[in-house]
């Protein structure tokens, strides 16, 4: 997992935490990929019943990181590629 996203477990509850408070938890390419990985991990875990998504530092999420739009390599999230805005979206098919 990356520094941009933290995952914590408490019994059947998985908490996925956006960890970019300096950017109001805005999502860039690496953050999107880390979110995708966190939710795939949750989806594969039969002992996890619920996932909670929250943000560090008092802000949930400012949306897309607009500063990253100027650098496609740093913000490569596409509807057909990996990341929570990509192929599967936020859907976890086994839930």
N, C-alpha and C positions, 0 to 999 in steps of 0.2 A: 504494500500500500504506500501511497505517497504522503508527503507532508501536508498536501492541500486538503486531504480527506482523512479523518480518523474514524475508526470503527471500534465501538465498545459493545460488550455483551453483558447482560444481566439476566440470567435464566433464559427464557424464550424470547427476550426482547433484544433486538439488535438496534443500536443507535449509530446512525451515520452522521458525522459532524463535518460540515464545511469548515475548513480551518484556514481561511484567508481574511482575517478580520481587518488587516491593513487595506484591503480592497473591498470591504463590505461583503466579503464572501462571493464576489462576482465570479462567474464560471468562465474559465478560459479552457483551452484544449487539454492541458494536463489535468485540470480539475475534473473536466467532463469524463476523461478516460478513467480517472480514479473513482468517480461516482459509479460509472458503469461496472468497474471491477468489484466495487463494494456490494452493489446490488446483485451481481452474478454470484458472488460468494454467499450472500444471504439466500439466494434462490436455491443453491446447491445444499444448504444446511437444513436437513430435515428436523433438527431440534429447535430451529428458529421459527417462531410463530408470527412475529410482527416486526416491521422495520419502522423506525422513527427517524426522520430527516430533520436536522436542525443546524443552526449556524453558530459559530464561536463569536464572542465579542459583542453581543447585543444586537446584531443584525442577522436576520435569517439569510437573505440572499438578494443582492442588488440586480440579479439577472445576468445577462452576458457581460463579460469584461470587454467593454468597448475599446479600451486601450489595446487589447490583443488583436482586434480586427485588422490593424495595420501590419501585423506580422502573421501571415497565413500558417507558417510552420508552428508558431506558438499557439495557434487557435484552430487547429485542423479538426473541426467537428462538422460532419456532413450528415444529411438525412439518411444516406445509405451506408455510412461508416460507423465505427464504434463510438460509444459515448451515449449518455442518457437521452440526447436529442436525436440519436441515430436509429438504426434498425428496429430495435425492440422498444424504444422509449422507456418509460418507467415501469412497464409491464413485467411482472414475474409470472410466467405461464403456469408454474406449478402451484400458485397460491389461489 
